[in-house]
Amino acid sequence: MLLEGKNAIVSGGSQGIGAATSIEFAKEGANVCLLFRKHEDEARKIEDEIKGMGRKAIAVQCDISAFADAERVVKTTQDEFGSVDILVNNAGMNWDGVCWKMSEEQWDRVIEVNLKGYFNFTRNVAPLFKDQKSGKIINVTSINGLRGKFGQTNYSASKAGIIGYTKALAKELGGFGVNVNAVAPGLIETAMLKQSDSRDKIIDMAMNEIVLKRVGLPEDVANVITFLASDKSRHITGEVIKVDGGQYI
C-alpha cells in the first residue's frame, strides 16, 4: 500500500475531490482527519466508510479561514493519530461576478477562504514537517488559476495565488525533506456541478475544450493527489499537475 501507516489531514473532505481523496488515502493504508464546514452527514458517512476499512478516521468541523480552527485541527490530529504526515489543502469556494459589479465582500471572502485558508493549515503543519524531516503538502488549485476565467477574477486570483504559494513553499521546505505540489483540476463532476441550474450549459462549453471528451470525476483528481502523497513522488516538488482531460493545453 502506498500510504501504509501515514496520517493525513484533508480539508473539504465531506464531498467531491476531498471525499474521494479521503477514501483513496484509506484504501492505500492512511488514517484520515477529514474536515467539513456544513455537510456533517456526508462527512460522518465518509468517516464510517474509512473506519470500515480498518483505518482510523475523524471528521472535524472547522472554518479553514480561521487560523485558530486550523491550529485546533492539527493538534486534534496529532492527539488522535500521533503525528501528521500529509496535508491536502482542498476546501474552497467561489462567489462569481464581473469585476465592475463585484462587491468588496465577494472579493475578500473568496481570498480569505481559498488562499488564507491554505496558509492557515500550512503554517500549523510546517514546523512539524520541518522537525520530522518529512511531509507531503498537496494544494488543490484550478486551471482557472493558470488561464483566468470571465466572471471569476476573485476565484482566479486566489487559485493563481495558490500556485505561487506552492512554488515558494517548495523552496522553503525542500531542504527538510518536504514535498509541496499542486493539482489543477478542470471541470469535475462534483455536487456543486450536479446541483447547478446551468449544469448542461457548463458541460457543453467545457466539452468544446476537453480533448478527451469526458467530464472528470473526483476519483481522477484523487488518484493524482494520492500519488503526490506517496513516496512514488519523492523527487517531485514545486509542480502543478493539471487534471483536466486536456481542457487547457
Secondary structure in CASP SS format (residue, H / E / C, confidence):
PFRMAT SS
TARGET T0000
AUTHOR 0000-0000-0000
METHOD secondary structure of the structure
MODEL  1
M C 1.00
L C 1.00
L C 1.00
E C 1.00
G C 1.00
K C 1.00
N E 1.00
A E 1.00
I E 1.00
V E 1.00
S C 1.00
G C 1.00
G C 1.00
S C 1.00
Q C 1.00
G H 1.00
I H 1.00
G H 1.00
A H 1.00
A H 1.00
T H 1.00
S H 1.00
I H 1.00
E H 1.00
F H 1.00
A H 1.00
K H 1.00
E C 1.00
G C 1.00
A C 1.00
N E 1.00
V E 1.00
C E 1.00
L E 1.00
L E 1.00
F E 1.00
R C 1.00
K C 1.00
H C 1.00
E H 1.00
D H 1.00
E H 1.00
A H 1.00
R H 1.00
K H 1.00
I H 1.00
E H 1.00
D H 1.00
E H 1.00
I H 1.00
K H 1.00
G H 1.00
M C 1.00
G C 1.00
R C 1.00
K C 1.00
A E 1.00
I E 1.00
A E 1.00
V E 1.00
Q E 1.00
C C 1.00
D C 1.00
I C 1.00
S C 1.00
A C 1.00
F H 1.00
A H 1.00
D H 1.00
A H 1.00
E H 1.00
R H 1.00
V H 1.00
V H 1.00
K H 1.00
T H 1.00
T H 1.00
Q H 1.00
D H 1.00
E H 1.00
F H 1.00
G C 1.00
S C 1.00
V C 1.00
D C 1.00
I E 1.00
L E 1.00
V E 1.00
N E 1.00
N C 1.00
A C 1.00
G C 1.00
M C 1.00
N C 1.00
W C 1.00
D C 1.00
G E 1.00
V C 1.00
C C 1.00
W C 1.00
K C 1.00
M C 1.00
S C 1.00
E H 1.00
E H 1.00
Q H 1.00
W H 1.00
D H 1.00
R H 1.00
V H 1.00
I H 1.00
E H 1.00
V H 1.00
N H 1.00
L H 1.00
K H 1.00
G H 1.00
Y H 1.00
F H 1.00
N H 1.00
F H 1.00
T H 1.00
R H 1.00
N H 1.00
V H 1.00
A H 1.00
P H 1.00
L H 1.00
F H 1.00
K H 1.00
D H 1.00
Q H 1.00
K C 1.00
S C 1.00
G E 1.00
K E 1.00
I E 1.00
I E 1.00
N E 1.00
V E 1.00
T C 1.00
S C 1.00
I C 1.00
N H 1.00
G H 1.00
L H 1.00
R H 1.00
G C 1.00
K C 1.00
F C 1.00
G C 1.00
Q E 1.00
T H 1.00
N H 1.00
Y H 1.00
S H 1.00
A H 1.00
S H 1.00
K H 1.00
A H 1.00
G H 1.00
I H 1.00
I H 1.00
G H 1.00
Y H 1.00
T H 1.00
K H 1.00
A H 1.00
L H 1.00
A H 1.00
K H 1.00
E H 1.00
L H 1.00
G H 1.00
G H 1.00
F H 1.00
G C 1.00
V E 1.00
N E 1.00
V E 1.00
N E 1.00
A E 1.00
V E 1.00
A E 1.00
P E 1.00
G C 1.00
L C 1.00
I E 1.00
E C 1.00
T C 1.00
A H 1.00
M H 1.00
L H 1.00
K H 1.00
Q C 1.00
S C 1.00
D C 1.00
S C 1.00
R H 1.00
D H 1.00
K H 1.00
I H 1.00
I H 1.00
D H 1.00
M H 1.00
A H 1.00
M H 1.00
N C 1.00
E C 1.00
I C 1.00
V C 1.00
L C 1.00
K C 1.00
R C 1.00
V C 1.00
G E 1.00
L C 1.00
P H 1.00
E H 1.00
D H 1.00
V H 1.00
A H 1.00
N H 1.00
V H 1.00
I H 1.00
T H 1.00
F H 1.00
L H 1.00
A H 1.00
S C 1.00
D H 1.00
K H 1.00
S H 1.00
R C 1.00
H C 1.00
I C 1.00
T C 1.00
G C 1.00
E C 1.00
V E 1.00
I E 1.00
K E 1.00
V E 1.00
D C 1.00
G C 1.00
G C 1.00
Q C 1.00
Y C 1.00
I C 1.00
END
